[in-house]
């Protein structure tokens, strides 16, 4: 149970992680893990879309949070990039460098989270590499998707004057979840090491091996994700109750926001429906905060964007958490990141005034059957002017800095 990676060895580890891996004909996988390279069958006429994401221990994740969630979030980062491009997710490869004294279970938990989201989003692990790290762990994900022959690639550079600026979902929820997590984890032990774990083992995960397809596997991985989240939420709730914050935070609010940070669902499945209902001119995924993503659209398009905080779709849960922690939820919305929602510029819909702001009545649901809000939060006012983003309030207009996460 407490075996270390150095005791197991590289190839037995790979064999354990890929045990039971199987692929249907529709997966497009001719050869998966086990040879020098994977052999894939793209859909005829489709174009391949590729993206890479790197996660480094103590920068993007810590060992205070179970590695199941880190695995899930690693894949979410790559799939969200594919969604923003309008691609269909197909395959992914994972390369990792991890310390030899890590428990084997820690890596197994990481892969369980990775495969849980893969099963939900219909993408397949087809290869990767593993090596030892002298200290911090590093995970490098390569996600591959396809663009159907009749669908354009959505770029950051296509914004046009008069476009609406639209966001999906409730940006800021993930940052609220992170704030609650960090507050509750202050001084917490390393839970991902079996020798230090304080939460009971979770059951209900996949029984037929990682990557196995089918409804039963999707149910199993979803069940494990929910159980992992509930166990962590109860622990964080207990720690928050011992803190100095006024009042009580409802566990339902805590669990909802933790899910947005730890178990994000990308808009990979929703993007085809969005593209069928909207004339999308430019797109970006919200991984580093709305303000930074809006600046990327503005700079790539040579455009000026105006955003209106009065219509920002802040969730009731985020507002409750902000009051509890004494934070500003608008800052979470603008500078939080890791929501993996979409920021789009689109042609205004017929029947609406050009300066319309607020929620749109378009029906969109996520993989859990939950409604996904679509909100017009601003507009593109000019192209070929000095690019930038402005925040417009009743008190006036001010330039919005590119808030949010920066790697350097």
N, C-alpha and C positions, 0 to 999 in steps of 0.2 A: 504493500500500500504506500509506503514511504520511500520507494525506490527513487534514486537520483538518476538524472540523465547520463552521467558518466558511467554509472553501473550498467545501464541498459545498453547504451551504444547507439550509433547513428542508424544503422539499417534495421535493427529491431524496432527502433522508435518509428521509423517511416512505415514499417510493416504494420505496427499497431495502429497508427493514425489512419492508414488507408485500408484497413481490414474491412471487407464487405462492400467496398466501393464498386458501384455498378452503374451502367449508363443505358438508357433506352435509345432506340434508333433516333428519336426526335431530339435527343441531346446534342447531336452533331459531333459526338466524340467517337472517333474510330479507335484510338489508343489513348488511354489515360495514364496515370502514374504507374511506373514499373519498368519503363524503357528510358532511353537517353532523352527522349523528347515526346511530347504529346502529338497526336495526329488528329486534326479537327476538320470537320466538313462544314464549311460556311454555307449558308443558304444561297442558292444560285442568284447571281445578280446583286447580292448585298455587299456593302462596303464594311470593312472591319474598322471599329473604333477602339482605341487602346488608351488606357490611362493607368498611372502608377501613383501609389500613396505610401508614405513611409511613416511609421510610428516608432518613437524612441521612448524607452522607459524613463520615467521621471520628467519627461517633457509632455508627452501626449497621454500617458497613463501611469498609474502607480500600482504597486502590489497591494495597497490597502483595499482595492476594489477587486472582486473576483475576476479572474481572467476570462471567464465565459463572456462577460460583457465587453471586454477588450477585443475579443475575437469578433463578436457581432459588429462592433463599431468600426473595426478595421475594414471589414467588407463593405459596410455602409458607405464609408468615405469614397471608395472606388465606384460603387454602383450609382451614387448620387451624381458623380461626374458624367457617367454614361447617360443618366436621365436628362441632365441639362443639355446634352448634345442631341437629344431626341432618339437615342439608340435603344435597341432591345438588348438586354443583358444576356450573355451566353455562358462565358467561362471565366475562371480566374486561376491565377497561380500565386502561391505564397512562399516567400523566402524568409527564413528567420535565422537570427544569430542569438543564441541564448546561453546563459552560464551553465556549465556542467553540473553545478551543485543544485540546480533547480529540481524540485520533485517532478517526476514524470506526470503526475496528475495535473500539475499546473499547465503543462503544454496540452494535455488531453482536454482540459477545460477550455483553453483558448480555441482549440479546433472545434469543440462542440458548439461554441458560440458562433464561430465562423460558418459552420455547416448548418446551424439552425436558421440563420438568415438566408443562406444560400438556398435551402429547401423552400423557404417562404417566397423568395424572389425568383426561383426557377433558374438559378445559375449553378454551374458545376465546377468543382475543383478538379483541375487536370494536371497539376504538377507543381513544382517548386524546388526548394533546396533548403538544407539545414546545416548550420555550422555552429561551432562554439564561440561564445563571446567572453572576453576576459572580465566583463563587469555588467554593464546594462544590456538589456535585451532590445533587439531591433526587429521589427516586422515590416516586410516590404511586400505590398500587394500589387499585382498586375491584373487589372480587370479588362476583359475583352467583350465587346458587344458588336452588334450589327446595325447598320442603317439600311432599312428597306429601300429598294430601288426607287420608290416613288416619294421618299421623304427626304427633305433637305437636312443638312447638319445645321443645328442652331448654334450660332456663334455669339460672342459678346459684342461684335462690331456692327450689328445690324439695326440699332435703334434709329428711329426716324422721328422728325418733328411731329408733334401731335399724338405720339404713342402714349397709351396708358402704361404706367408701371404697376405691375401686379405681383403679389406674392401669394404663395399657397400656404395653408395651415396657419400656425401661430408661432412665428419666429420669436425667440426669446425664451420659450419653454425649456429648451435644453440647457440654457445658461442658468435658468432658475433651478433646474434639477441639480446642476453641478454645484451651485451655491449651497443648496441644502445638503448635498452629499459631503462637501468639504467641511461644512459647519459640523455635521454630525460625526465625521470621521476624525476630527481633531484628536490626536493621541491614540487613534485606533490601531490594533495590532495588524500584522500582515495576515489577512484571512486566506490568502490563496495558498499558503503552505499548510499541508495537512497537520503538521505538528503544532501549529499555532491557531488553527481554525476555531472560531467561537460559535459558528452557526452549524446546525445539523446538516449532514449530507442530504442532497436533494436527489430524489428519484424521479422517474418518469421521462427520462431522456430517450433518444432513439435506441431501439433494441436490435436493429439490423445493420448497424455500422454507419459511419459518417458518409454522407453523400447519397445514401440509398434513396431512391425516388418512391413516390406514392403518398396517398392521403394519410395513411397511418403514420408515416415518418413525419409529415408536416404537423400532424396533431401532436406527436411525441415531442418534437423539438419546440413547438409553441408552448406545450405544457411545461417543459423544463424551464423555458425562458420566464414564464409567469411565476413559477415556483422560486426560481433564483431571485427574481425581483421582489417578491413578497417577503422572502426571508431577509433580504437586505433592508427593505423598507421598515420592517419591524425593528431591526437593530438600530437604524438611523433615528426612528421615531423615539426609541427609548433614550438615546443619547441626547436628542434635542430637548426632551422633557426635563433633562437634568441641567440644561443650559440656562442662560440668563435672559432669554428672549421672553417678552411678555405674551401671555395668552397661550393657546394651544393650536397647533397646526393639525388639521384633520388628516388622518392617515391616507384617506382617498386622494387628497390633494398631493401629499408627499409621493405616493406611489405613481400617480399620473405624471408628475414632473420628473421623477427618477426614470420612468420609462422613456420619456422623450430624450433624456441624455444617454441612458445606458442601452436602450433597445430601440433606436430610431428606425423608422420605416422610410425608405427613400421613395421618391416619386417615379420610380422606374416603370411601375405598372400604370400609373395615371397619366404619364406624358403622352401616350398615343391618343388618349381621350381628350386631353387638353389641346393637342394639335388639330384635332378634328373640329373643335368648337371655337378655336381662336386663331386668328392670323398672327402667329408669333414672328417677331422680327429679330429679337435678341434674347438670350437666355444665359443664366448663371445659376449655379447651385449655391445655397446659403450655408457655407461651411465655416466662414470666418466673420459672420455678422452682416446684417443688411447694409450698413453704411459702407463697409469695405467692398461688398459685392456690387453695390450701386456705383461706386467709384470705378471699379473695373469695367462696368458697362459703359460709363461715361467716357473714360479714357480710350477704350477700344473703338468706340463709335464716334469720338470727337464731339460728344454731345453734352448738353446741360440737362440735368435731371432735377426736378423739384419733388420733395417728399413732404407729406402732410401728417404730422404726428397725431392729429385729431382723429384720424381713421385707422391708425395702426391696429391690427387685430390682436391685441393683447388678450390672452386667455384669462378667464376668471381665476384659474389656478395660479397663474403667474402673478396676478394682482394680489391674491391672498398671500402668497409666499413673500412678495415684496414688502407688504405691510408687516408681516411677521419678522422678517430679517432687517427691516429698515432700509430697503434698497429702492431704487428707481426702476420700475419694469421697462420703461422706455429705453434705458441704457442696455438692458438685456436684449431688447429687440434689435437695437442698432449695432451693438458691439459684442454680443454673446457668441454666436456661431455654433457649429455642429448641430444645427437643426435639420440639415439636409432637406430643406424645403427648396422651392424654386423662386427665383426673381426673374420676371419676364417683362419685356416691352412688347405690347401688342397693339394692333389696329383697334380703335374704339368700336364697340359693337353697334350695329344699326339700332336706331331708336333711343340711344343714350346721348346726352349732351357731351360735347368734347371734353368739358371740364368735370365730368362725373368723378366722384370719389366715393369709396365705400364698398360694401360687400356686393358681389355679383350673385344672381340666383341660379348659376349653373350648377347642376348636380354632379358631384364628384365624390367617390368613396374610396377608402384605402383598403388594404388587404384584410383588415379586420372588420370591414363593413361600416366603418365610422365615416361620417361626413367630413370632407376636406374643404374648409372655407377658401374662397378665392376673393381677394380684396384688392381693389384699385387704391394704391397708397400714394400715387403721384403721377407725374407726366413728364414727357420729354419736350422741352420747350424750344430747343435749338440744336442744330448740327453745324459743324464747322466753326462754332464759336469757341471761346476758351472753355474746354471741358471741365466739368465739375458737378458737384451735388449740393443742392441748397435745401435747407429745412425751412418750411413755411409755417408760421404760427400766427395767431391773431395779433401778436405783438410785432410782427415784421418777418423779414427774410434774412437768414444768416447762412453762411457757407458751412457745410457739414464736413468735418474732417474724416478721413478714412479710418474710422474707429474699427476695432475688432482685432483679431489675432494676426500677429506678424511673426514670421519665423526668425527674424534677426532684429 
